[in-house]
Amino acid sequence: MFDPFQNPYRNLDISLIVSSKSYEDFCRLYNYMILPHKDYSNIELMVKIDKMDNRYYELLDGKSFHYKILCYPPYDKRLSNHIFFNDLCSMSSGKLI
């Protein structure tokens, strides 16, 4: 039976949480730590950005892994990171965060 309210990412194993303060830093992480892996089918990338930037979407769209982008204003810079990490964890679908 089809459940229209089911989580579309329910079979994911890993949720990677990334807080990005600049697109350039995110690209460096993406190119050297994420892109070299061959199997993305069980990976979900959770990205927190400070302001809406379509470059993140363009970089991640069309790849074989799943992703979610959360856009928050920076608030108190690093002193508010725990808020973003908690929100990203609550939205994640992986078995391992």
N, C-alpha and C positions, 0 to 999 in steps of 0.2 A: 504494500500500500504506500502511495506517495504522500509524504508529509510536507506541505508547503511551508511550514515554519521550521524545518530542519536547518541545522548549521551546514552551509555548503562546504565548509572546510573541516568537517568533523574527523576526517581520516589523517590529519596532519600529525607528524611526529615532533617537529621542532618549530618553535616560534622564536625568532631572533629579534631582540628589541634594540633599536638604535635611536639615540637622541642626537640630532644633527644641528649644529649651530651654523654651519655653512655648507653650501652645495659642493664646494671644492673638497672639503674634508670628507663628505659623504661619498663622493666619487672615488677618492683614494681608498677608503674602506671597501667600497663596492668592487673596485677593480682588483684589489690585491687579496681580499679575504673571502668575498662572496662569489664572484664570477668564476674563479678557477675550479670550483666544484662542478662535477659533471651531472649529478642527479639532484634536481631541485623539486621533484614531485612531492616530497614530504616536508618542504620548508615553507614557512610563512615569515615574511619580513615585515616587522612592525616599525614604522618610522615616525618619529616626532619631529616636526619642523616648527620654526618660530613664525614664519609668515608664508602665505600661499605662494608657491613657486612651481609653475608647470614643468620645470625641468626635472623634478623628482618623478613626476608621473610619466614623462616621456622616457626617462631612463629605465623605469621599472616595467612599463607597459610592454606586453608582447613577449615577456620572458616566461619560462616554464614554471616559475615558482609563484606563489600567491603573495600578495602584499596588502597592507592597510597603511594609510597615511593619516596621522592625527596632527592637526594644525592648531597650535596654541600660541598666544603671545608669550614672550619670555618671562613675564612677571618679575620674579626676583633672581633671574639668571640661574646659577647653579643651586641656589638655596631652595628653589621650587622643583627641582628634578624629581623628587620623590612623588610629587603629585602626578607628573607625566608617566613615570614608570608604573605607578599603581593603575592608572587608566589604561595604559597599553596592556598590562597583564590581564586586566579584567576583560579586554576585548580579544585577547589571543585565543587561538583555537588549538594550539599544539599541546602535546602531552608533556613536553619538556620546554621550559621557557629559559 
